[in-house]
Amino acid sequence: MVHVPIYIFHYTYRGQTFTAVVEAGTGSVLANLFPAKSEAPYLLAGGITAMVYLFLAWMSLSTLGAGLALVLGLIVTPLLFLLAVMVASRV
């Protein structure tokens, strides 16, 4: 796993909202001229995914629930992936 320190800044200049990205490893500033997107759909999809997997992990703690959690995990994973694809394509 590689950690790339990136910082995102949102700022307003002359009534327009802009986004700047700073890559902290080199100090490069990457300006973004497009308005910032709403982060709520991404946070919602991530929250749903986290809750589902936390529930499956809790369920797998019991001996009988481990197999069921595995089966449900295999079923729900493609559905959560499709949710992420839908959010990324619409926002």
The first five atom37 places (N, CA, C, CB, O) and aatype in JSON, in Angstrom:
{
  "aatype": [12, 19, 8, 19, 14, 9, 18, 9, 13, 8, 18, 16, 18, 1, 7, 5, 16, 13, 16, 0, 19, 19, 6, 0, 7, 16, 7, 15, 19, 10, 0, 2, 10, 13, 14, 0, 11, 15, 6, 0, 14, 18, 10, 10, 0, 7, 7, 9, 16, 0, 12, 19, 18, 10, 13, 10, 0, 17, 12, 15, 10, 15, 16, 10, 7, 0, 7, 10, 0, 10, 19, 10, 7, 10, 9, 19, 16, 14, 10, 10, 13, 10, 10, 0, 19, 12, 19, 0, 15, 1, 19],
  "atom_mask": [
    [1, 1, 1, 1, 1],
    [1, 1, 1, 1, 1],
    [1, 1, 1, 1, 1],
    [1, 1, 1, 1, 1],
    [1, 1, 1, 1, 1],
    [1, 1, 1, 1, 1],
    [1, 1, 1, 1, 1],
    [1, 1, 1, 1, 1],
    [1, 1, 1, 1, 1],
    [1, 1, 1, 1, 1],
    [1, 1, 1, 1, 1],
    [1, 1, 1, 1, 1],
    [1, 1, 1, 1, 1],
    [1, 1, 1, 1, 1],
    [1, 1, 1, 0, 1],
    [1, 1, 1, 1, 1],
    [1, 1, 1, 1, 1],
    [1, 1, 1, 1, 1],
    [1, 1, 1, 1, 1],
    [1, 1, 1, 1, 1],
    [1, 1, 1, 1, 1],
    [1, 1, 1, 1, 1],
    [1, 1, 1, 1, 1],
    [1, 1, 1, 1, 1],
    [1, 1, 1, 0, 1],
    [1, 1, 1, 1, 1],
    [1, 1, 1, 0, 1],
    [1, 1, 1, 1, 1],
    [1, 1, 1, 1, 1],
    [1, 1, 1, 1, 1],
    [1, 1, 1, 1, 1],
    [1, 1, 1, 1, 1],
    [1, 1, 1, 1, 1],
    [1, 1, 1, 1, 1],
    [1, 1, 1, 1, 1],
    [1, 1, 1, 1, 1],
    [1, 1, 1, 1, 1],
    [1, 1, 1, 1, 1],
    [1, 1, 1, 1, 1],
    [1, 1, 1, 1, 1],
    [1, 1, 1, 1, 1],
    [1, 1, 1, 1, 1],
    [1, 1, 1, 1, 1],
    [1, 1, 1, 1, 1],
    [1, 1, 1, 1, 1],
    [1, 1, 1, 0, 1],
    [1, 1, 1, 0, 1],
    [1, 1, 1, 1, 1],
    [1, 1, 1, 1, 1],
    [1, 1, 1, 1, 1],
    [1, 1, 1, 1, 1],
    [1, 1, 1, 1, 1],
    [1, 1, 1, 1, 1],
    [1, 1, 1, 1, 1],
    [1, 1, 1, 1, 1],
    [1, 1, 1, 1, 1],
    [1, 1, 1, 1, 1],
    [1, 1, 1, 1, 1],
    [1, 1, 1, 1, 1],
    [1, 1, 1, 1, 1],
    [1, 1, 1, 1, 1],
    [1, 1, 1, 1, 1],
    [1, 1, 1, 1, 1],
    [1, 1, 1, 1, 1],
    [1, 1, 1, 0, 1],
    [1, 1, 1, 1, 1],
    [1, 1, 1, 0, 1],
    [1, 1, 1, 1, 1],
    [1, 1, 1, 1, 1],
    [1, 1, 1, 1, 1],
    [1, 1, 1, 1, 1],
    [1, 1, 1, 1, 1],
    [1, 1, 1, 0, 1],
    [1, 1, 1, 1, 1],
    [1, 1, 1, 1, 1],
    [1, 1, 1, 1, 1],
    [1, 1, 1, 1, 1],
    [1, 1, 1, 1, 1],
    [1, 1, 1, 1, 1],
    [1, 1, 1, 1, 1],
    [1, 1, 1, 1, 1],
    [1, 1, 1, 1, 1],
    [1, 1, 1, 1, 1],
    [1, 1, 1, 1, 1],
    [1, 1, 1, 1, 1],
    [1, 1, 1, 1, 1],
    [1, 1, 1, 1, 1],
    [1, 1, 1, 1, 1],
    [1, 1, 1, 1, 1],
    [1, 1, 1, 1, 1],
    [1, 1, 1, 1, 1]
  ],
  "atom_positions": [
    [[0.84, -1.16, 0.0], [0.0, 0.0, 0.0], [0.9, 1.24, 0.0], [-0.96, -0.01, 1.21], [1.89, 1.29, 0.72]],
    [[0.54, 2.2, -0.8], [1.33, 3.43, -0.93], [0.49, 4.59, -0.42], [1.77, 3.66, -2.41], [-0.68, 4.72, -0.76]],
    [[1.09, 5.43, 0.4], [0.4, 6.63, 0.91], [0.91, 7.84, 0.14], [0.63, 6.81, 2.46], [2.1, 8.15, 0.19]],
    [[0.02, 8.5, -0.55], [0.36, 9.74, -1.26], [-0.37, 10.87, -0.56], [-0.03, 9.66, -2.79], [-1.6, 10.95, -0.63]],
    [[0.36, 11.74, 0.13], [-0.31, 12.83, 0.85], [-0.83, 13.89, -0.12], [0.65, 13.47, 1.86], [-0.06, 14.63, -0.74]],
    [[-2.13, 13.96, -0.22], [-2.79, 14.94, -1.09], [-3.79, 15.71, -0.25], [-3.5, 14.24, -2.32], [-4.57, 15.13, 0.51]],
    [[-3.75, 17.02, -0.39], [-4.67, 17.88, 0.33], [-5.55, 18.62, -0.67], [-3.91, 18.89, 1.25], [-5.05, 19.13, -1.67]],
    [[-6.85, 18.67, -0.39], [-7.8, 19.33, -1.27], [-8.32, 20.57, -0.56], [-8.97, 18.38, -1.67], [-8.78, 20.5, 0.58]],
    [[-8.25, 21.7, -1.24], [-8.71, 22.97, -0.69], [-9.82, 23.53, -1.57], [-7.54, 23.98, -0.57], [-9.68, 23.58, -2.79]],
    [[-10.9, 23.95, -0.94], [-11.99, 24.63, -1.64], [-11.92, 26.1, -1.23], [-13.4, 23.99, -1.31], [-11.83, 26.41, -0.04]],
    [[-11.97, 26.99, -2.2], [-11.91, 28.41, -1.87], [-12.79, 29.2, -2.83], [-10.46, 28.92, -1.92], [-13.11, 28.74, -3.93]],
    [[-13.17, 30.4, -2.4], [-14.01, 31.28, -3.2], [-13.19, 32.5, -3.59], [-15.29, 31.69, -2.43], [-12.56, 33.14, -2.75]],
    [[-13.22, 32.81, -4.87], [-12.51, 33.97, -5.38], [-13.43, 34.7, -6.35], [-11.17, 33.56, -6.07], [-13.86, 34.14, -7.36]],
    [[-13.72, 35.96, -6.02], [-14.61, 36.79, -6.84], [-15.96, 36.13, -7.09], [-13.95, 37.12, -8.17], [-16.5, 36.18, -8.19]],
    [[-16.48, 35.51, -6.06], [-17.82, 34.92, -6.14], [-17.89, 33.54, -6.76], [0.0, 0.0, 0.0], [-18.98, 32.97, -6.83]],
    [[-16.78, 32.99, -7.21], [-16.78, 31.64, -7.8], [-16.02, 30.69, -6.87], [-16.13, 31.66, -9.23], [-15.02, 31.07, -6.26]],
    [[-16.51, 29.46, -6.77], [-15.87, 28.45, -5.94], [-14.88, 27.65, -6.8], [-16.92, 27.5, -5.29], [-15.22, 27.19, -7.89]],
    [[-13.66, 27.5, -6.28], [-12.62, 26.76, -6.97], [-12.06, 25.7, -6.04], [-11.5, 27.71, -7.45], [-12.26, 25.74, -4.83]],
    [[-11.36, 24.74, -6.63], [-10.72, 23.68, -5.88], [-9.25, 23.64, -6.28], [-11.41, 22.31, -6.12], [-8.92, 23.7, -7.47]],
    [[-8.39, 23.53, -5.31], [-6.96, 23.35, -5.56], [-6.52, 22.07, -4.86], [-6.13, 24.58, -5.07], [-6.96, 21.77, -3.75]],
    [[-5.65, 21.34, -5.51], [-5.12, 20.09, -4.95], [-3.62, 20.28, -4.76], [-5.44, 18.85, -5.89], [-2.93, 20.67, -5.7]],
    [[-3.13, 20.0, -3.56], [-1.7, 20.11, -3.26], [-1.16, 18.72, -3.02], [-1.44, 21.04, -2.02], [-1.62, 18.01, -2.12]],
    [[-0.19, 18.33, -3.83], [0.48, 17.05, -3.67], [1.65, 17.3, -2.73], [0.94, 16.43, -5.05], [2.65, 17.91, -3.13]],
    [[1.54, 16.84, -1.48], [2.46, 17.24, -0.43], [3.86, 16.63, -0.58], [1.9, 16.86, 0.89], [4.82, 17.13, 0.0]],
    [[3.98, 15.56, -1.34], [5.3, 14.96, -1.52], [6.25, 15.87, -2.25], [0.0, 0.0, 0.0], [7.43, 15.95, -1.91]],
    [[5.74, 16.58, -3.27], [6.58, 17.48, -4.05], [6.22, 18.94, -3.85], [6.48, 17.14, -5.52], [6.98, 19.83, -4.22]],
    [[5.05, 19.21, -3.25], [4.6, 20.59, -3.07], [3.92, 21.15, -4.3], [0.0, 0.0, 0.0], [3.67, 22.35, -4.38]],
    [[3.62, 20.3, -5.27], [2.96, 20.75, -6.49], [1.53, 21.17, -6.2], [2.99, 19.64, -7.56], [0.82, 20.51, -5.45]],
    [[1.11, 22.27, -6.81], [-0.26, 22.74, -6.68], [-0.95, 22.51, -8.01], [-0.32, 24.25, -6.26], [-0.49, 23.0, -9.05]],
    [[-2.05, 21.77, -7.98], [-2.82, 21.47, -9.17], [-4.14, 22.22, -9.07], [-3.04, 19.94, -9.34], [-4.98, 21.88, -8.24]],
    [[-4.32, 23.22, -9.9], [-5.55, 24.01, -9.85], [-6.64, 23.29, -10.63], [-5.33, 25.43, -10.41], [-6.38, 22.67, -11.66]],
    [[-7.83, 23.38, -10.13], [-8.99, 22.78, -10.78], [-9.95, 23.91, -11.11], [-9.67, 21.69, -9.89], [-10.39, 24.62, -10.21]],
    [[-10.27, 24.07, -12.36], [-11.13, 25.18, -12.77], [-12.6, 24.82, -12.75], [-10.74, 25.64, -14.13], [-13.45, 25.67, -13.04]],
    [[-12.91, 23.6, -12.44], [-14.3, 23.17, -12.42], [-14.88, 23.36, -11.02], [-14.42, 21.69, -12.86], [-14.16, 23.25, -10.04]],
    [[-16.18, 23.66, -10.93], [-16.77, 23.81, -9.6], [-16.74, 22.5, -8.83], [-18.21, 24.31, -9.71], [-16.75, 21.41, -9.42]],
    [[-16.69, 22.61, -7.52], [-16.63, 21.43, -6.67], [-17.92, 20.63, -6.75], [-16.34, 21.83, -5.21], [-19.01, 21.2, -6.85]],
    [[-17.79, 19.31, -6.7], [-18.96, 18.43, -6.71], [-19.45, 18.21, -5.29], [-18.63, 17.08, -7.39], [-18.71, 18.37, -4.33]],
    [[-20.7, 17.83, -5.19], [-21.25, 17.49, -3.89], [-20.66, 16.16, -3.42], [-22.8, 17.41, -3.94], [-20.6, 15.2, -4.19]],
    [[-20.24, 16.12, -2.19], [-19.64, 14.9, -1.65], [-20.66, 14.0, -0.97], [-18.55, 15.25, -0.66], [-20.34, 12.86, -0.62]],
    [[-21.89, 14.47, -0.79], [-22.9, 13.71, -0.07], [-23.19, 12.34, -0.7], [-24.17, 14.51, -0.01], [-23.28, 11.36, 0.04]],
    [[-23.35, 12.22, -2.03], [-23.62, 10.88, -2.59], [-22.48, 9.9, -2.35], [-23.89, 10.99, -4.07], [-22.72, 8.71, -2.11]],
    [[-21.25, 10.38, -2.42], [-20.1, 9.5, -2.17], [-20.07, 9.06, -0.71], [-18.78, 10.22, -2.54], [-19.81, 7.89, -0.42]],
    [[-20.33, 9.99, 0.2], [-20.34, 9.65, 1.61], [-21.47, 8.68, 1.94], [-20.47, 10.9, 2.46], [-21.3, 7.78, 2.76]],
    [[-22.62, 8.86, 1.31], [-23.74, 7.96, 1.54], [-23.41, 6.55, 1.05], [-25.01, 8.48, 0.83], [-23.65, 5.57, 1.76]],
    [[-22.87, 6.44, -0.16], [-22.51, 5.12, -0.7], [-21.44, 4.46, 0.16], [-22.02, 5.24, -2.16], [-21.51, 3.26, 0.42]],
    [[-20.45, 5.23, 0.6], [-19.41, 4.69, 1.46], [-19.95, 4.27, 2.81], [0.0, 0.0, 0.0], [-19.54, 3.25, 3.36]],
    [[-20.87, 5.05, 3.36], [-21.49, 4.72, 4.64], [-22.31, 3.45, 4.57], [0.0, 0.0, 0.0], [-22.26, 2.6, 5.47]],
    [[-23.09, 3.32, 3.5], [-23.9, 2.1, 3.32], [-22.98, 0.89, 3.21], [-24.8, 2.22, 2.05], [-23.23, -0.14, 3.84]],
    [[-21.93, 1.02, 2.42], [-20.99, -0.1, 2.25], [-20.34, -0.47, 3.57], [-19.92, 0.27, 1.21], [-20.23, -1.65, 3.9]],
    [[-19.9, 0.52, 4.33], [-19.26, 0.25, 5.62], [-20.23, -0.45, 6.57], [-18.74, 1.55, 6.25], [-19.86, -1.4, 7.25]],
    [[-21.47, 0.03, 6.62], [-22.45, -0.58, 7.53], [-22.74, -2.04, 7.15], [-23.75, 0.24, 7.54], [-22.86, -2.9, 8.02]],
    [[-22.87, -2.3, 5.85], [-23.14, -3.66, 5.4], [-22.0, -4.6, 5.79], [-23.36, -3.7, 3.87], [-22.24, -5.69, 6.3]],
    [[-20.76, -4.17, 5.55], [-19.62, -5.03, 5.87], [-19.4, -5.16, 7.38], [-18.36, -4.51, 5.21], [-18.96, -6.21, 7.85]],
    [[-19.7, -4.11, 8.13], [-19.62, -4.24, 9.59], [-20.66, -5.22, 10.1], [-19.81, -2.87, 10.26], [-20.38, -6.01, 11.0]],
    [[-21.85, -5.18, 9.53], [-22.89, -6.15, 9.91], [-22.46, -7.57, 9.57], [-24.22, -5.81, 9.21], [-22.65, -8.49, 10.38]],
    [[-21.88, -7.76, 8.38], [-21.43, -9.09, 7.99], [-20.29, -9.57, 8.9], [-20.98, -9.1, 6.52], [-20.23, -10.75, 9.24]],
    [[-19.4, -8.67, 9.29], [-18.31, -9.04, 10.19], [-18.86, -9.42, 11.56], [-17.29, -7.89, 10.32], [-18.39, -10.38, 12.18]],
    [[-19.84, -8.67, 12.05], [-20.46, -8.99, 13.34], [-21.17, -10.33, 13.26], [-21.45, -7.88, 13.75], [-21.13, -11.13, 14.21]],
    [[-21.82, -10.57, 12.14], [-22.56, -11.81, 11.96], [-21.63, -13.02, 11.89], [-23.42, -11.73, 10.7], [-21.99, -14.12, 12.31]],
    [[-20.43, -12.82, 11.36], [-19.51, -13.94, 11.21], [-18.84, -14.35, 12.53], [-18.44, -13.59, 10.19], [-18.13, -15.36, 12.57]],
    [[-19.06, -13.59, 13.59], [-18.46, -13.95, 14.88], [-19.04, -15.23, 15.46], [-18.66, -12.81, 15.87], [-18.37, -15.93, 16.22]],
    [[-20.27, -15.54, 15.1], [-20.86, -16.79, 15.58], [-20.5, -17.93, 14.62], [-22.39, -16.66, 15.72], [-20.25, -17.69, 13.44]],
    [[-20.48, -19.14, 15.12], [-20.1, -20.29, 14.3], [-21.08, -20.51, 13.16], [-20.01, -21.55, 15.15], [-20.67, -20.77, 12.03]],
    [[-22.36, -20.42, 13.44], [-23.36, -20.65, 12.4], [-23.44, -19.49, 11.42], [-24.72, -20.88, 13.03], [-23.78, -19.69, 10.25]],
    [[-23.13, -18.28, 11.89], [-23.26, -17.12, 11.03], [-22.1, -16.92, 10.08], [0.0, 0.0, 0.0], [-22.22, -16.12, 9.15]],
    [[-20.98, -17.61, 10.28], [-19.81, -17.41, 9.44], [-20.08, -17.81, 7.99], [-18.63, -18.2, 9.98], [-19.74, -17.08, 7.06]],
    [[-20.68, -18.95, 7.8], [-21.0, -19.4, 6.44], [-22.05, -18.51, 5.79], [0.0, 0.0, 0.0], [-21.94, -18.18, 4.61]],
    [[-23.06, -18.13, 6.56], [-24.1, -17.25, 6.04], [-23.52, -15.88, 5.69], [-25.23, -17.11, 7.05], [-23.9, -15.29, 4.67]],
    [[-22.62, -15.38, 6.53], [-21.99, -14.09, 6.25], [-21.16, -14.17, 4.97], [-21.11, -13.66, 7.43], [-21.14, -13.21, 4.2]],
    [[-20.5, -15.26, 4.75], [-19.71, -15.44, 3.53], [-20.61, -15.43, 2.3], [-18.92, -16.75, 3.59], [-20.31, -14.76, 1.31]],
    [[-21.7, -16.17, 2.36], [-22.64, -16.23, 1.22], [-23.25, -14.86, 0.97], [-23.75, -17.28, 1.49], [-23.32, -14.41, -0.17]],
    [[-23.7, -14.2, 2.04], [-24.28, -12.86, 1.87], [-23.25, -11.86, 1.36], [-24.87, -12.37, 3.2], [-23.58, -10.97, 0.57]],
    [[-22.01, -11.99, 1.81], [-20.94, -11.12, 1.32], [-20.71, -11.29, -0.17], [0.0, 0.0, 0.0], [-20.5, -10.31, -0.88]],
    [[-20.76, -12.53, -0.64], [-20.58, -12.79, -2.07], [-21.76, -12.25, -2.89], [-20.42, -14.29, -2.33], [-21.59, -11.87, -4.04]],
    [[-22.93, -12.21, -2.29], [-24.11, -11.69, -2.99], [-24.11, -10.17, -3.0], [-25.4, -12.22, -2.34], [-24.41, -9.55, -4.02]],
    [[-23.78, -9.57, -1.86], [-23.92, -8.13, -1.72], [-22.75, -7.35, -2.35], [-24.03, -7.77, -0.25], [-22.93, -6.18, -2.7]],
    [[-21.59, -7.96, -2.51], [-20.43, -7.25, -3.06], [-20.68, -6.71, -4.46], [-19.24, -8.17, -3.08], [-20.38, -5.54, -4.69]],
    [[-21.21, -7.48, -5.41], [-21.48, -6.89, -6.73], [-22.53, -5.78, -6.67], [-21.93, -7.97, -7.7], [-22.46, -4.82, -7.44]],
    [[-23.5, -5.9, -5.77], [-24.52, -4.87, -5.65], [-23.92, -3.56, -5.13], [-25.65, -5.34, -4.72], [-24.26, -2.49, -5.61]],
    [[-23.03, -3.65, -4.15], [-22.38, -2.45, -3.64], [-21.43, -1.85, -4.67], [-21.62, -2.78, -2.36], [-21.28, -0.63, -4.73]],
    [[-20.81, -2.69, -5.47], [-19.97, -2.19, -6.55], [-20.8, -1.43, -7.57], [-19.21, -3.35, -7.22], [-20.4, -0.37, -8.04]],
    [[-21.97, -1.98, -7.92], [-22.86, -1.27, -8.85], [-23.35, 0.05, -8.28], [-24.06, -2.15, -9.21], [-23.51, 1.03, -9.01]],
    [[-23.59, 0.09, -6.97], [-23.96, 1.35, -6.32], [-22.85, 2.38, -6.48], [-24.28, 1.12, -4.82], [-23.11, 3.54, -6.79]],
    [[-21.61, 1.96, -6.26], [-20.47, 2.87, -6.4], [-20.33, 3.35, -7.84], [-19.18, 2.19, -5.95], [-20.02, 4.52, -8.08]],
    [[-20.54, 2.47, -8.8], [-20.45, 2.85, -10.21], [-21.56, 3.86, -10.57], [-20.54, 1.59, -11.12], [-21.31, 4.83, -11.28]],
    [[-22.76, 3.62, -10.07], [-23.88, 4.54, -10.34], [-23.6, 5.92, -9.76], [-25.19, 3.98, -9.77], [-23.84, 6.93, -10.41]],
    [[-23.11, 5.96, -8.54], [-22.82, 7.26, -7.91], [-21.71, 7.98, -8.68], [-22.41, 7.07, -6.43], [-21.82, 9.18, -8.93]],
    [[-20.67, 7.27, -9.06], [-19.57, 7.89, -9.77], [-19.98, 8.38, -11.16], [-18.42, 6.92, -9.89], [-19.45, 9.38, -11.64]],
    [[-20.9, 7.69, -11.8], [-21.3, 8.1, -13.14], [-22.31, 9.24, -13.15], [-21.88, 6.92, -13.87], [-22.4, 9.97, -14.14]],
    [[-23.06, 9.4, -12.07], [-24.1, 10.43, -12.06], [-23.65, 11.74, -11.42], [-25.3, 9.92, -11.34], [-24.22, 12.79, -11.71]],
    [[-22.67, 11.68, -10.56], [-22.26, 12.9, -9.85], [-21.13, 13.57, -10.57], [-21.85, 12.6, -8.42], [-20.65, 14.61, -10.13]]
  ]
}
